[in-house]
């Protein structure tokens, strides 16, 4: 079970929730970057790396029997906030394709660099798989 936390009178945020309450099995996914399963970058394009990072998240979630709709918390680390903001529509399309409807609490921060020099984005998530 997941409940979106939206205090009365607050404007609804776009693209994320202010908070989420959930019950079930916790799944923590380490920061995923835009390289493939062989740890190789196929592109230096921000949106392409975002697509791969999200695909990596979906694959790790599946190992725990979780699905994208179980994500309750997501943190994005980007090396260029202007690119992240200016390519929002493209990122949104990729997100909807791989993750679907989004209700998780989210943070996004710009960082000076990521551990892998070619990485432009790193995304970590927490998911809660409901008890059956």
Protein Blocks (a to p, Z undefined) as FASTA:
>chain_A
ZZddddehiacdehiafbdcdeddddddddddfbdfkopafbfcfklmmmmmmmmmmmmm
mmnopafklpcbdcdddfblklmmmmmmmmmmmmmmmnopafbdcdddddfbdfblklmb
dcddddddddZZ
